[in-house]
Amino acid sequence: MSSTDPKSLLPDSLAARVSALTIKDGRAMAVVDAAGLGERERSDIERALGDILGQRDDVQETRVVMTAERTQRRIIAVGSGKGGVGKSTLTANLAIGLAKRGHKVGLVDADIYGPSQPVILGNQGEKPVARDKKLVPVESAVGIPVLSMGHLVEPGRALAWRGPMAGNALTQLIDAHWGDVDTLVVDLPPGTGDVQLTMMQRFKPLGAVLVSTPQDLALIDAARAGQLFDQAGVPVIGLVENMAGYACPHCGEISDPFGKGGVETAAGRLDLPFLGRIPLDLAIREGSDRGAPPALDTGALGAPFHDIAAKVDAWIGAHN
């Protein structure tokens, strides 16, 4: 990155709207305060930033994230740097844990290309209705209303959608008839793509929880996801280590096929809270597959999820 502040290259009227601007590895990321702006004004700002930043030799790609004041309904995003780390399982159980702590919770399955919440929450095959051109969430077997692309397309059907279509789908899922829901827990797709950008542009989350397994490759991707939230001004509530230990059902010996402690170490290095560990447990997988998430259990199986929900609840109370 150049030693010159990139914002100094912008006209004063444009710089006043840019809350953060970074240039790294050929990519420029501009965060714009879009409060009070219409669609045309947003487009004009995005075009102007692209033109100005595109003239720099050290910029090959420009991303513009537009944020505005969040609605009264708070959003907690759950993200990961890569797939297969148990993000959706954590999302469902976090939603249940927060509901048990008094929040009126709804769940949005924003993993457009790989929705799994209908299976985890036990309402696969149900279809939402529309009222006044907005979707009405589907009730789940665990008492939490939910909307997912899995409710809108046939099970197993592949979606070949470009970024804008996925972003519009996310908008329909969030901008629905949520009634008295005060907390939306959003299961984001893995990575740092268009759905994440749309989330921060249109529905700025109150905070984000990041999930990773302990091995180095997953941690690298999780750190990248954290950087995206940080650049957009969305606080990271903390990190969760999943698949953190396996107890042999025959001898009880604990093994760590994915390593141990890597996420907690990374949290300390990044100066972020460590929210807890979820073990690699067959019962967690079996419960999720049959629509009975472990957080419904108040015993040992659900305890790690309730501990994490308690920390997130405390964070919400301090930052809402």
Phi and psi in degrees as a GROMACS rama.xvg file:
@    title "Ramachandran Plot"
@    xaxis  label "Phi"
@    yaxis  label "Psi"
@TYPE xy
-64.9433  149.261  SER-2
-71.1896  -17.5642  SER-3
-81.0337  133.016  THR-4
-63.4444  118.977  ASP-5
-56.9887  -28.7663  PRO-6
-64.1582  -23.2037  LYS-7
-68.2023  -15.9644  SER-8
-84.1676  -9.53736  LEU-9
-91.3759  146.961  LEU-10
-58.5476  150.475  PRO-11
-55.9014  -40.272  ASP-12
-65.278  -32.6243  SER-13
-81.6566  -41.9127  LEU-14
-60.4066  -31.6831  ALA-15
-65.4362  -25.2425  ALA-16
-89.1368  -16.2969  ARG-17
-91.1537  110.563  VAL-18
-83.894  -21.9902  SER-19
-156.767  142.495  ALA-20
-146.886  119.421  LEU-21
-128.104  149.057  THR-22
-129.36  120.439  ILE-23
-152.974  134.471  LYS-24
53.2814  39.5207  ASP-25
81.5344  0.474133  GLY-26
-115.358  129.109  ARG-27
-100.454  130.109  ALA-28
-119.917  114.472  MET-29
-112.89  128.215  ALA-30
-105.834  121.494  VAL-31
-114.297  133.396  VAL-32
-79.9476  106.293  ASP-33
-100.876  15.9793  ALA-34
-58.4182  127.652  ALA-35
82.2686  -0.16408  GLY-36
-92.0353  143.04  LEU-37
-83.9037  175.066  GLY-38
-62.1195  -39.7073  GLU-39
-67.1202  -41.0024  ARG-40
-64.8015  -38.268  GLU-41
-63.439  -43.4606  ARG-42
-63.5661  -40.022  SER-43
-63.0383  -42.0953  ASP-44
-65.7915  -43.5633  ILE-45
-62.6714  -40.7853  GLU-46
-66.4797  -42.0407  ARG-47
-64.0858  -41.9398  ALA-48
-64.6966  -40.3591  LEU-49
-61.8633  -40.8517  GLY-50
-66.7154  -44.9778  ASP-51
-70.8442  -48.3695  ILE-52
-71.646  -29.2046  LEU-53
-66.5697  -15.5664  GLY-54
-79.6185  -12.8763  GLN-55
-79.3148  141.873  ARG-56
-67.6476  -25.8938  ASP-57
-94.5017  13.8257  ASP-58
-122.546  117.904  VAL-59
-105.703  -19.1755  GLN-60
-145.328  139.862  GLU-61
-122.192  129.453  THR-62
-118.281  134.576  ARG-63
-119.882  121.6  VAL-64
-110.703  121.44  VAL-65
-105.644  125.141  MET-66
-119.429  157.213  THR-67
-145.078  171.46  ALA-68
-58.6724  133.943  GLU-69
-69.319  157.009  ARG-70
-72.8662  173.324  THR-71
-63.2145  -30.519  GLN-72
-77.6417  121.241  ARG-73
-82.9382  150.461  ARG-74
-120.287  128.899  ILE-75
-112.035  115.11  ILE-76
-92.2615  141.174  ALA-77
-118.471  118.588  VAL-78
-130.734  170.709  GLY-79
-152.973  158.888  SER-80
-78.5298  -25.3808  GLY-81
-145.632  166.303  LYS-82
-82.5557  167.947  GLY-83
79.1751  17.7569  GLY-84
-106.478  5.80735  VAL-85
88.0962  23.5015  GLY-86
-63.71  -44.3707  LYS-87
-66.9984  -38.6031  SER-88
-62.0712  -44.0588  THR-89
-63.3046  -41.5372  LEU-90
-58.5696  -49.4492  THR-91
-61.3602  -44.4661  ALA-92
-73.2601  -31.9383  ASN-93
-64.6371  -42.1899  LEU-94
-59.8975  -43.3722  ALA-95
-64.7721  -43.2019  ILE-96
-62.1898  -40.7818  GLY-97
-68.1122  -37.4404  LEU-98
-62.9461  -39.7124  ALA-99
-68.2683  -16.8239  LYS-100
-98.2291  13.2476  ARG-101
102.718  -3.10206  GLY-102
-79.7496  146.831  HIS-103
-92.1195  98.8622  LYS-104
-103.217  138.46  VAL-105
-122.167  157.531  GLY-106
-126.583  129.928  LEU-107
-111.364  121.127  VAL-108
-90.743  93.0598  ASP-109
-90.4728  6.43496  ALA-110
-77.4869  80.0992  ASP-111
-56.6543  -40.2223  ILE-112
-89.5191  -15.6471  TYR-113
-142.203  59.1443  GLY-114
-68.3675  133.907  PRO-115
-130.663  -5.9316  SER-116
-63.4371  -34.4072  GLN-117
-57.9932  -33.2014  PRO-118
-73.4984  -47.467  VAL-119
-64.5018  -37.4905  ILE-120
-95.7316  4.31723  LEU-121
73.5352  28.7217  GLY-122
-130.735  35.488  ASN-123
-64.4225  137.376  GLN-124
94.4132  -13.9941  GLY-125
-81.0201  149.786  GLU-126
-119.957  133.324  LYS-127
-75.3789  150.388  PRO-128
-98.8103  166.639  VAL-129
-113.898  141.97  ALA-130
-136.987  126.136  ARG-131
54.8253  41.4225  ASP-132
65.9223  17.444  LYS-133
-125.752  147.784  LYS-134
-73.9323  148.994  LEU-135
-105.91  121.383  VAL-136
-56.6783  153.098  PRO-137
-92.2751  134.528  VAL-138
-73.4613  145.828  GLU-139
-108.496  168.07  SER-140
-66.5769  -16.8564  ALA-141
-100.164  5.74022  VAL-142
87.1172  11.9132  GLY-143
-113.014  124.339  ILE-144
-67.3547  144.939  PRO-145
-147.421  148.08  VAL-146
-130.71  136.496  LEU-147
-150.138  151.114  SER-148
-62.0295  -22.197  MET-149
-64.5343  -18.29  GLY-150
-87.7632  -14.0476  HIS-151
-106.886  -16.6509  LEU-152
-123.465  162.095  VAL-153
-66.7992  141.202  GLU-154
-55.5633  133.005  PRO-155
85.3341  -5.59014  GLY-156
-77.9704  130.686  ARG-157
-81.1582  139.985  ALA-158
-105.04  120.199  LEU-159
-107.146  72.6831  ALA-160
-109.019  141.387  TRP-161
-79.8902  168.582  ARG-162
-51.1887  -49.4293  GLY-163
-59.4967  -36.0482  PRO-164
-67.0319  -40.5248  MET-165
-65.0797  -38.9885  ALA-166
-63.6168  -40.3863  GLY-167
-66.8638  -35.8729  ASN-168
-64.013  -41.6105  ALA-169
-59.6406  -43.243  LEU-170
-59.4049  -42.0156  THR-171
-64.5977  -36.1791  GLN-172
-70.8507  -38.1247  LEU-173
-83.0703  -41.4409  ILE-174
-86.1159  61.692  ASP-175
-117.625  -178.292  ALA-176
-83.7279  83.1392  HIS-177
-88.4845  -2.1893  TRP-178
61.354  -128.1  GLY-179
-91.0233  13.104  ASP-180
-59.8539  129.123  VAL-181
-107.465  -13.0176  ASP-182
-136.229  118.161  THR-183
-100.878  122.43  LEU-184
-98.3493  123.283  VAL-185
-113.351  121.05  VAL-186
-86.9746  99.3592  ASP-187
-80.2443  154.514  LEU-188
-67.4373  159.724  PRO-189
-68.2736  154.961  PRO-190
95.1777  -160.303  GLY-191
-135.522  52.9687  THR-192
-99.3357  -154.784  GLY-193
-65.4481  -35.8063  ASP-194
-65.1603  -41.5023  VAL-195
-63.4478  -41.8848  GLN-196
-64.2791  -41.9466  LEU-197
-61.8269  -40.821  THR-198
-56.2561  -46.5638  MET-199
-77.0409  -27.0295  MET-200
-72.4104  -42.9722  GLN-201
-104.254  -28.6336  ARG-202
-139.234  74.2671  PHE-203
-60.3946  118.625  LYS-204
-67.1799  153.626  PRO-205
-68.848  -37.7457  LEU-206
-167.123  172.39  GLY-207
-134.433  143.108  ALA-208
-109.645  131.834  VAL-209
-109.436  137.632  LEU-210
-117.437  138.407  VAL-211
-151.986  154.47  SER-212
-85.7128  165.808  THR-213
-73.0896  -16.095  PRO-214
-72.8048  157.655  GLN-215
-59.2741  -41.3247  ASP-216
-61.9251  -44.3274  LEU-217
-65.659  -35.9652  ALA-218
-66.8967  -37.5494  LEU-219
-60.3684  -44.9572  ILE-220
-68.2396  -36.7205  ASP-221
-64.3345  -39.9607  ALA-222
-63.2764  -36.3084  ALA-223
-65.4658  -41.8644  ARG-224
-62.4552  -39.6806  ALA-225
-62.8505  -36.5338  GLY-226
-63.6438  -37.5598  GLN-227
-63.0858  -46.4674  LEU-228
-62.4438  -41.7012  PHE-229
-62.8675  -43.8067  ASP-230
-64.9675  -28.712  GLN-231
-89.5894  3.67851  ALA-232
76.2895  22.7426  GLY-233
-102.159  115.335  VAL-234
-64.8149  140.758  PRO-235
-88.2927  115.348  VAL-236
-64.539  -38.8863  ILE-237
166.265  177.378  GLY-238
-112.324  144.748  LEU-239
-119.8  134.104  VAL-240
-99.0955  117.915  GLU-241
-105.573  159.254  ASN-242
55.3608  48.5887  MET-243
-91.9759  3.34752  ALA-244
171.704  143.559  GLY-245
-123.574  124.394  TYR-246
-95.5341  117.899  ALA-247
-59.5938  127.005  CYS-248
-69.6488  -13.6901  PRO-249
-94.6355  -44.9765  HIS-250
-113.803  -12.0081  CYS-251
81.3093  -1.54787  GLY-252
-67.4739  137.73  GLU-253
-91.234  127.957  ILE-254
-125.209  161.892  SER-255
-128.558  79.295  ASP-256
-63.7935  -24.174  PRO-257
-105.768  10.1419  PHE-258
92.3021  179.481  GLY-259
-149.35  135.928  LYS-260
83.1296  -1.93444  GLY-261
-64.1008  -38.1172  GLY-262
-71.1799  -40.2798  VAL-263
-63.1446  -40.304  GLU-264
-63.5256  -43.1237  THR-265
-64.1325  -38.8601  ALA-266
-60.7613  -42.1098  ALA-267
-64.8696  -39.8971  GLY-268
-65.642  -36.0772  ARG-269
-89.8502  0.262738  LEU-270
58.9186  45.9129  ASP-271
-121.893  150.733  LEU-272
-64.6808  144.703  PRO-273
-101.002  119.507  PHE-274
-88.7664  -22.8079  LEU-275
145.243  176.066  GLY-276
-116.451  143.429  ARG-277
-114.62  125.127  ILE-278
-74.1227  160.026  PRO-279
-83.1447  99.7022  LEU-280
-131.657  127.148  ASP-281
-57.7725  -35.664  LEU-282
-64.8931  -32.0886  ALA-283
-65.777  -44.8662  ILE-284
-64.9512  -43.3935  ARG-285
-64.9101  -41.2346  GLU-286
-64.8792  -40.5093  GLY-287
-65.7526  -37.9051  SER-288
-69.8883  -24.9765  ASP-289
-105.888  12.7401  ARG-290
77.6874  27.1393  GLY-291
-128.466  76.5126  ALA-292
-57.4818  145.083  PRO-293
-59.1638  -26.614  PRO-294
-66.3016  -12.9219  ALA-295
-68.4041  -20.7553  LEU-296
-88.1567  126.486  ASP-297
-88.5252  2.37171  THR-298
-91.2403  -151.83  GLY-299
-63.5998  -35.7872  ALA-300
-63.9774  -40.4618  LEU-301
-87.9103  -10.757  GLY-302
-56.7061  -45.3137  ALA-303
-60.4993  -36.6428  PRO-304
-69.8212  -38.8779  PHE-305
-69.6841  -33.2757  HIS-306
-64.4908  -41.7809  ASP-307
-66.972  -43.3425  ILE-308
-60.5513  -37.0911  ALA-309
-63.6855  -39.6183  ALA-310
-69.6948  -39.3121  LYS-311
-66.8045  -40.1631  VAL-312
-59.003  -44.5995  ASP-313
-63.6743  -38.7684  ALA-314
-64.9952  -43.5268  TRP-315
-59.6853  -43.8386  ILE-316
-60.8288  -32.9612  GLY-317
-84.3429  -22.006  ALA-318
-118.865  -4.92678  HIS-319
